[in-house]
Amino acid sequence: MIYPIVVIGFSFGIVGGIMYFVIPKFKDIFLDFDVTLPNVTLVLINMSDWFVKGRPPGWAVVIFTPVVLMFLFKLVRASEGGRFVTDTVGIKIPVCLFAVVALVFVPPFSRIFVGK
């Protein structure tokens, strides 16, 4: 379980570094062009601005949200009722995911064999 955590941690670090250091420099370059930027580019620039100068700063949200969620999960699991609810949800999630996969992906795949 350590390997996935390390890989995810490094990937968040790399994306965070790009959002903090690289995209603001590209923003200055793009603003010098005096052209209308695509919406995807504007969204990425706005996300970078929030990550660097937002209230609260995006880097703090990215770092502390998993910690707070884990703490809250452990707090809920401390009571008997919380354990019952989290276990019930944990049992039902795979069934729900299988139903979604069956409804979304199986019909188009099956149409290949029918010839439609």
C-alpha positions as CSV (number, residue, x, y, z in Angstrom):
1,M,0.0,0.0,0.0
2,I,3.0,2.3,0.3
3,Y,3.8,2.3,-3.4
4,P,0.4,3.7,-4.5
5,I,0.6,6.4,-1.8
6,V,4.1,7.4,-2.9
7,V,3.1,7.5,-6.6
8,I,0.0,9.6,-5.9
9,G,2.0,11.9,-3.6
10,F,4.6,12.5,-6.2
11,S,2.0,13.1,-8.9
12,F,0.2,15.7,-6.7
13,G,3.6,17.3,-6.0
14,I,4.4,17.5,-9.7
15,V,1.0,18.9,-10.6
16,G,1.2,21.3,-7.7
17,G,4.6,22.6,-8.8
18,I,3.3,23.1,-12.3
19,M,0.3,25.0,-11.0
20,Y,2.4,27.1,-8.7
21,F,5.5,27.9,-10.8
22,V,4.9,27.1,-14.5
23,I,1.3,28.2,-15.4
24,P,1.7,31.7,-13.9
25,K,4.7,32.3,-16.3
26,F,2.6,31.0,-19.2
27,K,-0.2,33.3,-18.1
28,D,2.1,36.3,-18.7
29,I,3.1,35.0,-22.1
30,F,-0.5,34.4,-23.1
31,L,-1.6,37.9,-22.0
32,D,1.1,39.5,-24.2
33,F,-0.5,37.8,-27.3
34,D,-3.7,40.0,-27.0
35,V,-5.8,37.2,-28.3
36,T,-8.9,35.4,-27.0
37,L,-7.9,32.3,-25.2
38,P,-9.9,29.0,-25.3
39,N,-12.1,28.4,-22.3
40,V,-10.0,25.3,-21.2
41,T,-6.9,27.5,-21.0
42,L,-8.8,30.2,-19.1
43,V,-10.1,27.6,-16.6
44,L,-6.5,26.3,-16.1
45,I,-5.2,29.8,-15.6
46,N,-8.0,30.5,-13.1
47,M,-7.3,27.3,-11.2
48,S,-3.6,28.2,-11.0
49,D,-4.5,31.7,-9.7
50,W,-6.7,30.1,-7.0
51,F,-3.9,27.6,-6.2
52,V,-1.4,30.4,-5.7
53,K,-3.4,33.4,-4.4
54,G,-6.8,32.1,-3.5
55,R,-8.7,32.4,-0.2
56,P,-8.0,29.8,1.1
57,P,-4.9,29.0,-1.0
58,G,-5.4,26.0,-3.2
59,W,-2.2,24.4,-2.1
60,A,-3.5,24.3,1.5
61,V,-6.8,22.8,0.4
62,V,-5.1,20.1,-1.6
63,I,-2.8,19.2,1.4
64,F,-5.2,19.4,4.3
65,T,-8.4,18.1,2.7
66,P,-7.3,14.4,2.7
67,V,-6.0,14.8,6.3
68,V,-9.3,16.3,7.5
69,L,-11.4,13.7,5.7
70,M,-9.4,10.8,7.1
71,F,-9.7,12.3,10.6
72,L,-13.5,12.7,10.2
73,F,-13.8,9.1,8.9
74,K,-11.9,7.8,11.9
75,L,-14.0,10.0,14.2
76,V,-17.2,8.6,12.6
77,R,-15.9,5.0,12.8
78,A,-15.2,5.4,16.6
79,S,-18.9,5.0,17.4
80,E,-21.0,1.9,16.8
81,G,-23.6,3.7,14.7
82,G,-20.8,5.2,12.6
83,R,-19.2,1.8,12.0
84,F,-22.6,0.4,11.0
85,V,-23.3,3.2,8.5
86,T,-19.8,3.1,6.9
87,D,-19.9,-0.7,6.7
88,T,-23.3,-0.6,5.1
89,V,-22.2,2.0,2.5
90,G,-19.0,0.1,1.9
91,I,-21.0,-3.1,1.1
92,K,-23.3,-1.3,-1.3
93,I,-20.7,0.7,-3.2
94,P,-19.4,-2.2,-5.3
95,V,-23.0,-3.2,-6.2
96,C,-23.8,0.3,-7.3
97,L,-20.7,0.6,-9.4
98,F,-21.3,-2.7,-11.1
99,A,-24.8,-1.6,-11.9
100,V,-23.5,1.6,-13.5
101,V,-20.9,-0.2,-15.5
102,A,-23.5,-2.7,-16.7
103,L,-25.9,0.0,-17.8
104,V,-23.4,2.3,-19.4
105,F,-20.8,0.0,-21.0
106,V,-22.4,-3.3,-21.8
107,P,-25.1,-2.2,-24.3
108,P,-22.7,-0.4,-26.7
109,F,-20.3,-3.4,-26.4
110,S,-23.2,-5.8,-27.2
111,R,-24.3,-3.8,-30.2
112,I,-21.0,-4.7,-31.8
113,F,-22.0,-8.3,-32.0
114,V,-25.5,-7.6,-33.2
115,G,-24.3,-5.5,-36.1
116,K,-26.2,-2.3,-35.5
